[in-house]
Amino acid sequence: MRLPSLMFAAFAVLTAPALAADYYGGGQRPVAAVEVPGVPACDDAGVLGTIATRHAGATPETKNGVEIALIERIGAGYVVANGPSSIVHRHCAATALLSTGGRDELVYRISQRQGFASIGWNVEFCLARNDAWYVYGAGCRSLR
């Protein structure tokens, strides 16, 4: 009687990583194909304004003296709607023109129900080459 339960435990351990990989990948869909109530689009003026305002208000040490002058080339990202969390995220990328005259990749995530008192949305963002402390990992990896 002990052999079947041991075999079942071994099977469960050996197949667990494959099941987890399927679970995380299932919620990603192209942004253009999905309209999500409560999560603005990547090119929404409110989202872009929030990014510019928060970056301008950041302490000088965190932004290396760089200001965002303009956000352009806003690309389609993806929506995570059926992931391990019940919070819906829209992942986006754009190009930021900087006050120094250079350009940098801007990566941002818009999250549903993450505003004040869980009302509205919130945006987290990262400039890939101007994140000296790797707050979101190398190359803004955790926001991608």
TORPA-4810 file (N, C-alpha, C, O; in nm, 3 decimals):
<nodes>
NODE_1_0.081_-0.121_0.000_0.000_0.000_0.000_0.085_0.126_0.000_0.038_0.232_-0.043_M
NODE_2_0.205_0.119_0.045_0.290_0.235_0.055_0.348_0.275_-0.082_0.376_0.393_-0.103_R
NODE_3_0.365_0.183_-0.171_0.426_0.209_-0.301_0.343_0.306_-0.387_0.402_0.396_-0.446_L
NODE_4_0.209_0.293_-0.399_0.133_0.388_-0.481_0.142_0.532_-0.428_0.153_0.625_-0.508_P
NODE_5_0.137_0.552_-0.297_0.145_0.689_-0.244_0.283_0.748_-0.267_0.295_0.869_-0.290_S
NODE_6_0.387_0.667_-0.261_0.522_0.714_-0.288_0.536_0.751_-0.435_0.601_0.851_-0.468_L
NODE_7_0.477_0.672_-0.523_0.482_0.701_-0.666_0.406_0.831_-0.697_0.451_0.911_-0.779_M
NODE_8_0.292_0.850_-0.632_0.214_0.972_-0.652_0.293_1.094_-0.607_0.293_1.196_-0.676_F
NODE_9_0.361_1.087_-0.494_0.440_1.198_-0.443_0.555_1.230_-0.538_0.583_1.347_-0.564_A
NODE_10_0.621_1.127_-0.590_0.731_1.148_-0.684_0.679_1.213_-0.812_0.743_1.303_-0.867_A
NODE_11_0.564_1.169_-0.861_0.504_1.227_-0.981_0.470_1.374_-0.959_0.494_1.457_-1.047_F
NODE_12_0.414_1.407_-0.843_0.377_1.545_-0.813_0.499_1.635_-0.808_0.495_1.748_-0.857_A
NODE_13_0.607_1.589_-0.750_0.729_1.668_-0.740_0.790_1.689_-0.878_0.835_1.799_-0.910_V
NODE_14_0.791_1.586_-0.960_0.853_1.597_-1.092_0.774_1.683_-1.189_0.834_1.742_-1.279_L
NODE_15_0.644_1.692_-1.175_0.563_1.770_-1.268_0.532_1.911_-1.219_0.476_1.989_-1.297_T
NODE_16_0.563_1.947_-1.098_0.529_2.078_-1.042_0.587_2.195_-1.122_0.513_2.289_-1.148_A
NODE_17_0.715_2.195_-1.162_0.765_2.309_-1.238_0.693_2.330_-1.370_0.673_2.444_-1.411_P
NODE_18_0.655_2.225_-1.437_0.585_2.239_-1.565_0.447_2.302_-1.544_0.405_2.384_-1.625_A
NODE_19_0.379_2.265_-1.440_0.247_2.323_-1.413_0.261_2.470_-1.377_0.178_2.551_-1.419_L
NODE_20_0.362_2.505_-1.300_0.382_2.645_-1.261_0.413_2.730_-1.383_0.364_2.843_-1.392_A
NODE_21_0.490_2.682_-1.475_0.522_2.758_-1.596_0.397_2.786_-1.677_0.382_2.897_-1.730_A
NODE_22_0.307_2.691_-1.689_0.183_2.714_-1.762_0.094_2.815_-1.691_0.026_2.894_-1.756_D
NODE_23_0.094_2.813_-1.559_0.009_2.900_-1.481_0.046_3.047_-1.501_-0.042_3.130_-1.520_Y
NODE_24_0.174_3.079_-1.497_0.216_3.218_-1.509_0.202_3.272_-1.650_0.176_3.392_-1.666_Y
NODE_25_0.218_3.191_-1.752_0.216_3.241_-1.888_0.076_3.257_-1.946_0.062_3.320_-2.051_G
NODE_26_-0.026_3.205_-1.882_-0.159_3.204_-1.942_-0.230_3.337_-1.943_-0.326_3.352_-2.019_G
NODE_27_-0.189_3.436_-1.862_-0.264_3.559_-1.851_-0.218_3.671_-1.941_-0.273_3.781_-1.934_G
NODE_28_-0.120_3.649_-2.025_-0.066_3.755_-2.107_-0.137_3.758_-2.242_-0.143_3.658_-2.313_Q
NODE_29_-0.191_3.876_-2.277_-0.258_3.895_-2.404_-0.213_4.028_-2.462_-0.182_4.120_-2.386_R
NODE_30_-0.209_4.043_-2.594_-0.168_4.171_-2.653_-0.259_4.284_-2.606_-0.380_4.267_-2.591_P
NODE_31_-0.200_4.401_-2.582_-0.274_4.517_-2.533_-0.384_4.557_-2.630_-0.495_4.588_-2.588_V
NODE_32_-0.354_4.555_-2.758_-0.452_4.600_-2.857_-0.578_4.516_-2.856_-0.685_4.564_-2.894_A
NODE_33_-0.569_4.391_-2.814_-0.683_4.301_-2.818_-0.766_4.304_-2.691_-0.874_4.246_-2.687_A
NODE_34_-0.718_4.370_-2.587_-0.785_4.363_-2.458_-0.816_4.503_-2.406_-0.726_4.586_-2.391_V
NODE_35_-0.942_4.527_-2.378_-0.983_4.649_-2.308_-1.019_4.608_-2.166_-1.106_4.523_-2.146_E
NODE_36_-0.954_4.668_-2.069_-0.974_4.630_-1.930_-1.035_4.749_-1.856_-0.974_4.855_-1.849_V
NODE_37_-1.156_4.733_-1.801_-1.216_4.841_-1.724_-1.129_4.876_-1.603_-1.085_4.787_-1.530_P
NODE_38_-1.105_5.004_-1.583_-1.026_5.047_-1.467_-0.877_5.052_-1.491_-0.803_5.095_-1.403_G
NODE_39_-0.831_5.010_-1.608_-0.688_5.017_-1.641_-0.674_5.097_-1.770_-0.712_5.049_-1.877_V
NODE_40_-0.621_5.219_-1.761_-0.609_5.302_-1.881_-0.512_5.242_-1.983_-0.432_5.155_-1.951_P
NODE_41_-0.522_5.291_-2.105_-0.432_5.247_-2.213_-0.292_5.302_-2.189_-0.272_5.393_-2.110_A
NODE_42_-0.197_5.245_-2.260_-0.057_5.287_-2.246_-0.036_5.434_-2.284_0.048_5.501_-2.225_C
NODE_43_-0.112_5.483_-2.381_-0.094_5.620_-2.428_-0.190_5.720_-2.363_-0.205_5.832_-2.412_D
NODE_44_-0.254_5.681_-2.254_-0.347_5.768_-2.184_-0.273_5.891_-2.129_-0.167_5.877_-2.069_D
NODE_45_-0.330_6.008_-2.149_-0.266_6.133_-2.105_-0.246_6.137_-1.953_-0.146_6.189_-1.905_A
NODE_46_-0.341_6.082_-1.879_-0.328_6.079_-1.733_-0.211_5.995_-1.687_-0.141_6.030_-1.591_G
NODE_47_-0.189_5.883_-1.753_-0.077_5.795_-1.719_0.055_5.864_-1.750_0.145_5.867_-1.666_V
NODE_48_0.067_5.920_-1.869_0.191_5.986_-1.909_0.219_6.109_-1.822_0.334_6.136_-1.788_L
NODE_49_0.115_6.183_-1.787_0.130_6.297_-1.698_0.176_6.257_-1.559_0.258_6.325_-1.498_G
NODE_50_0.122_6.146_-1.509_0.162_6.097_-1.378_0.310_6.057_-1.378_0.382_6.086_-1.283_T
NODE_51_0.353_5.990_-1.484_0.494_5.950_-1.493_0.584_6.074_-1.493_0.681_6.079_-1.417_I
NODE_52_0.552_6.172_-1.576_0.634_6.293_-1.585_0.636_6.370_-1.453_0.741_6.419_-1.412_A
NODE_53_0.522_6.381_-1.387_0.513_6.454_-1.261_0.591_6.383_-1.151_0.665_6.448_-1.076_T
NODE_54_0.575_6.252_-1.140_0.647_6.178_-1.036_0.797_6.180_-1.058_0.875_6.189_-0.963_R
NODE_55_0.839_6.172_-1.184_0.982_6.176_-1.211_1.039_6.314_-1.180_1.149_6.324_-1.125_H
NODE_56_0.967_6.419_-1.214_1.012_6.555_-1.184_1.022_6.579_-1.034_1.109_6.654_-0.989_A
NODE_57_0.935_6.517_-0.957_0.935_6.536_-0.812_1.029_6.444_-0.736_1.041_6.454_-0.614_G
NODE_58_1.095_6.354_-0.806_1.188_6.262_-0.740_1.311_6.336_-0.690_1.346_6.442_-0.742_A
NODE_59_1.375_6.280_-0.590_1.496_6.343_-0.537_1.607_6.338_-0.641_1.614_6.243_-0.719_T
NODE_60_1.694_6.437_-0.643_1.801_6.441_-0.744_1.890_6.316_-0.746_1.940_6.278_-0.851_P
NODE_61_1.909_6.254_-0.632_1.995_6.135_-0.626_1.935_6.017_-0.702_2.009_5.933_-0.754_E
NODE_62_1.804_6.009_-0.709_1.741_5.894_-0.775_1.729_5.910_-0.925_1.712_5.811_-0.996_T
NODE_63_1.737_6.032_-0.975_1.719_6.050_-1.119_1.845_6.098_-1.190_1.841_6.126_-1.309_K
NODE_64_1.956_6.106_-1.118_2.086_6.141_-1.179_2.083_6.274_-1.255_2.154_6.289_-1.354_N
NODE_65_2.002_6.368_-1.211_1.994_6.497_-1.276_1.923_6.497_-1.410_1.930_6.595_-1.483_G
NODE_66_1.855_6.391_-1.444_1.788_6.376_-1.573_1.639_6.403_-1.555_1.576_6.354_-1.462_V
NODE_67_1.584_6.481_-1.647_1.439_6.506_-1.649_1.380_6.446_-1.776_1.448_6.436_-1.879_E
NODE_68_1.254_6.406_-1.768_1.183_6.357_-1.887_1.123_6.477_-1.958_1.038_6.547_-1.902_I
NODE_69_1.166_6.502_-2.081_1.115_6.614_-2.158_0.991_6.575_-2.239_0.898_6.654_-2.252_A
NODE_70_0.990_6.453_-2.293_0.881_6.409_-2.379_0.877_6.257_-2.380_0.981_6.191_-2.374_L
NODE_71_0.757_6.201_-2.387_0.739_6.056_-2.399_0.680_6.029_-2.536_0.575_6.084_-2.571_I
NODE_72_0.747_5.945_-2.613_0.701_5.915_-2.749_0.719_5.767_-2.779_0.769_5.690_-2.696_E
NODE_73_0.676_5.728_-2.898_0.687_5.589_-2.946_0.632_5.490_-2.842_0.699_5.395_-2.803_R
NODE_74_0.511_5.517_-2.802_0.447_5.430_-2.703_0.403_5.303_-2.773_0.317_5.306_-2.862_I
NODE_75_0.461_5.193_-2.734_0.433_5.066_-2.800_0.328_4.984_-2.726_0.297_5.010_-2.610_G
NODE_76_0.275_4.887_-2.796_0.179_4.795_-2.736_0.255_4.696_-2.649_0.359_4.644_-2.690_A
NODE_77_0.206_4.672_-2.534_0.266_4.576_-2.443_0.175_4.457_-2.427_0.134_4.396_-2.526_G
NODE_78_0.145_4.422_-2.305_0.056_4.310_-2.279_-0.017_4.332_-2.148_0.024_4.413_-2.065_Y
NODE_79_-0.125_4.258_-2.130_-0.206_4.265_-2.009_-0.195_4.132_-1.937_-0.208_4.026_-1.998_V
NODE_80_-0.172_4.138_-1.806_-0.174_4.018_-1.723_-0.305_4.023_-1.646_-0.322_4.103_-1.554_V
NODE_81_-0.399_3.935_-1.685_-0.531_3.937_-1.625_-0.563_3.810_-1.547_-0.649_3.812_-1.459_A
NODE_82_-0.498_3.702_-1.578_-0.528_3.575_-1.511_-0.403_3.517_-1.446_-0.383_3.395_-1.447_N
NODE_83_-0.320_3.602_-1.391_-0.195_3.557_-1.330_-0.217_3.513_-1.187_-0.330_3.490_-1.145_G
NODE_84_-0.109_3.501_-1.113_-0.119_3.456_-0.975_-0.185_3.559_-0.883_-0.225_3.525_-0.772_P
NODE_85_-0.196_3.683_-0.928_-0.258_3.789_-0.849_-0.394_3.825_-0.908_-0.417_3.808_-1.028_S
NODE_86_-0.483_3.874_-0.825_-0.614_3.918_-0.875_-0.608_4.061_-0.928_-0.708_4.112_-0.978_S
NODE_87_-0.492_4.126_-0.918_-0.474_4.262_-0.968_-0.435_4.256_-1.115_-0.339_4.187_-1.152_I
NODE_88_-0.509_4.327_-1.199_-0.482_4.329_-1.342_-0.375_4.434_-1.370_-0.384_4.547_-1.321_V
NODE_89_-0.274_4.397_-1.449_-0.164_4.487_-1.484_-0.158_4.504_-1.634_-0.179_4.409_-1.710_H
NODE_90_-0.129_4.626_-1.679_-0.099_4.653_-1.819_0.047_4.697_-1.824_0.085_4.797_-1.762_R
NODE_91_0.128_4.623_-1.897_0.271_4.652_-1.910_0.293_4.727_-2.041_0.241_4.688_-2.145_H
NODE_92_0.371_4.835_-2.035_0.391_4.922_-2.150_0.538_4.961_-2.163_0.614_4.951_-2.067_C
NODE_93_0.574_5.005_-2.282_0.709_5.056_-2.307_0.699_5.175_-2.402_0.611_5.181_-2.488_A
NODE_94_0.792_5.269_-2.386_0.797_5.388_-2.470_0.940_5.438_-2.475_1.030_5.381_-2.413_A
NODE_95_0.960_5.544_-2.550_1.090_5.611_-2.554_1.074_5.746_-2.485_0.982_5.821_-2.515_T
NODE_96_1.165_5.776_-2.393_1.164_5.904_-2.324_1.276_5.992_-2.378_1.392_5.951_-2.379_A
NODE_97_1.241_6.113_-2.422_1.341_6.213_-2.458_1.380_6.284_-2.330_1.294_6.332_-2.256_L
NODE_98_1.508_6.290_-2.303_1.557_6.342_-2.176_1.605_6.485_-2.188_1.634_6.533_-2.298_L
NODE_99_1.614_6.553_-2.075_1.660_6.692_-2.073_1.805_6.704_-2.118_1.848_6.813_-2.157_S
NODE_100_1.880_6.597_-2.114_2.020_6.599_-2.157_2.033_6.587_-2.309_2.143_6.597_-2.362_T
NODE_101_1.921_6.566_-2.378_1.922_6.549_-2.522_1.926_6.404_-2.565_1.910_6.374_-2.683_G
NODE_102_1.946_6.314_-2.471_1.949_6.172_-2.504_1.811_6.109_-2.500_1.710_6.175_-2.474_G
NODE_103_1.809_5.981_-2.526_1.686_5.902_-2.522_1.709_5.783_-2.430_1.821_5.736_-2.413_R
NODE_104_1.601_5.735_-2.370_1.609_5.617_-2.286_1.478_5.540_-2.299_1.373_5.597_-2.327_D
NODE_105_1.487_5.412_-2.277_1.367_5.328_-2.279_1.292_5.349_-2.148_1.349_5.339_-2.040_E
NODE_106_1.164_5.377_-2.160_1.076_5.394_-2.045_0.986_5.271_-2.037_0.913_5.241_-2.131_L
NODE_107_0.993_5.201_-1.926_0.910_5.083_-1.904_0.818_5.115_-1.788_0.861_5.165_-1.685_V
NODE_108_0.688_5.085_-1.806_0.594_5.114_-1.698_0.483_5.011_-1.691_0.450_4.943_-1.788_Y
NODE_109_0.425_5.001_-1.570_0.317_4.906_-1.543_0.203_4.982_-1.479_0.221_5.050_-1.378_R
NODE_110_0.084_4.969_-1.538_-0.037_5.031_-1.485_-0.115_4.921_-1.414_-0.146_4.818_-1.473_I
NODE_111_-0.147_4.943_-1.287_-0.213_4.841_-1.206_-0.353_4.885_-1.167_-0.374_4.998_-1.124_S
NODE_112_-0.447_4.795_-1.182_-0.587_4.818_-1.146_-0.604_4.815_-0.995_-0.537_4.737_-0.926_Q
NODE_113_-0.693_4.899_-0.942_-0.728_4.903_-0.801_-0.606_4.925_-0.709_-0.599_4.867_-0.601_R
NODE_114_-0.513_5.007_-0.751_-0.395_5.034_-0.670_-0.379_5.181_-0.637_-0.273_5.223_-0.591_Q
NODE_115_-0.482_5.260_-0.661_-0.481_5.401_-0.625_-0.506_5.417_-0.476_-0.501_5.320_-0.401_G
NODE_116_-0.532_5.539_-0.433_-0.558_5.567_-0.292_-0.679_5.486_-0.245_-0.785_5.491_-0.309_F
NODE_117_-0.666_5.414_-0.137_-0.772_5.331_-0.079_-0.825_5.229_-0.180_-0.944_5.197_-0.179_A
NODE_118_-0.740_5.180_-0.266_-0.773_5.080_-0.368_-0.875_5.129_-0.470_-0.947_5.050_-0.530_S
NODE_119_-0.881_5.259_-0.488_-0.971_5.317_-0.587_-0.886_5.374_-0.700_-0.791_5.449_-0.675_I
NODE_120_-0.918_5.338_-0.821_-0.844_5.388_-0.936_-0.725_5.301_-0.972_-0.724_5.182_-0.941_G
NODE_121_-0.627_5.359_-1.034_-0.512_5.285_-1.084_-0.384_5.350_-1.032_-0.386_5.461_-0.979_W
NODE_122_-0.274_5.279_-1.048_-0.142_5.330_-1.012_-0.047_5.295_-1.124_-0.068_5.198_-1.197_N
NODE_123_0.058_5.372_-1.138_0.159_5.343_-1.239_0.298_5.341_-1.173_0.331_5.429_-1.093_V
NODE_124_0.375_5.241_-1.207_0.515_5.231_-1.166_0.597_5.238_-1.293_0.559_5.179_-1.394_E
NODE_125_0.710_5.308_-1.290_0.788_5.326_-1.412_0.937_5.322_-1.383_0.982_5.333_-1.269_F
NODE_126_1.013_5.304_-1.490_1.157_5.294_-1.478_1.222_5.337_-1.609_1.176_5.298_-1.716_C
NODE_127_1.327_5.415_-1.600_1.410_5.449_-1.716_1.525_5.349_-1.717_1.606_5.348_-1.624_L
NODE_128_1.533_5.269_-1.818_1.623_5.153_-1.820_1.770_5.188_-1.793_1.835_5.119_-1.715_A
NODE_129_1.822_5.292_-1.855_1.964_5.324_-1.837_1.988_5.427_-1.728_2.104_5.460_-1.701_R
NODE_130_1.884_5.477_-1.665_1.901_5.579_-1.562_1.853_5.533_-1.425_1.813_5.614_-1.342_N
NODE_131_1.855_5.403_-1.402_1.817_5.347_-1.273_1.945_5.296_-1.205_1.973_5.176_-1.205_D
NODE_132_2.020_5.389_-1.148_2.152_5.356_-1.092_2.143_5.257_-0.976_2.238_5.182_-0.952_A
NODE_133_2.032_5.255_-0.905_2.018_5.167_-0.789_1.946_5.037_-0.822_1.923_4.955_-0.733_W
NODE_134_1.910_5.016_-0.948_1.842_4.894_-0.993_1.718_4.864_-0.908_1.698_4.752_-0.861_Y
NODE_135_1.637_4.966_-0.888_1.516_4.951_-0.807_1.425_4.842_-0.865_1.365_4.765_-0.790_V
NODE_136_1.415_4.836_-0.996_1.331_4.736_-1.063_1.416_4.630_-1.132_1.370_4.566_-1.226_Y
NODE_137_1.538_4.611_-1.086_1.628_4.513_-1.144_1.703_4.572_-1.263_1.672_4.682_-1.310_G
NODE_138_1.799_4.499_-1.311_1.879_4.545_-1.425_1.788_4.561_-1.547_1.713_4.470_-1.582_A
NODE_139_1.796_4.676_-1.610_1.713_4.701_-1.729_1.565_4.703_-1.700_1.485_4.674_-1.789_G
NODE_140_1.525_4.736_-1.578_1.384_4.744_-1.536_1.313_4.610_-1.552_1.195_4.606_-1.587_C
NODE_141_1.382_4.504_-1.528_1.334_4.369_-1.555_1.201_4.334_-1.488_1.117_4.268_-1.549_R
NODE_142_1.181_4.378_-1.364_1.058_4.338_-1.294_0.933_4.409_-1.345_0.821_4.368_-1.311_S
NODE_143_0.948_4.514_-1.425_0.832_4.582_-1.483_0.799_4.533_-1.623_0.695_4.570_-1.677_L
NODE_144_0.882_4.453_-1.681_0.862_4.407_-1.819_0.757_4.300_-1.828_0.728_4.250_-1.936_R
</nodes>
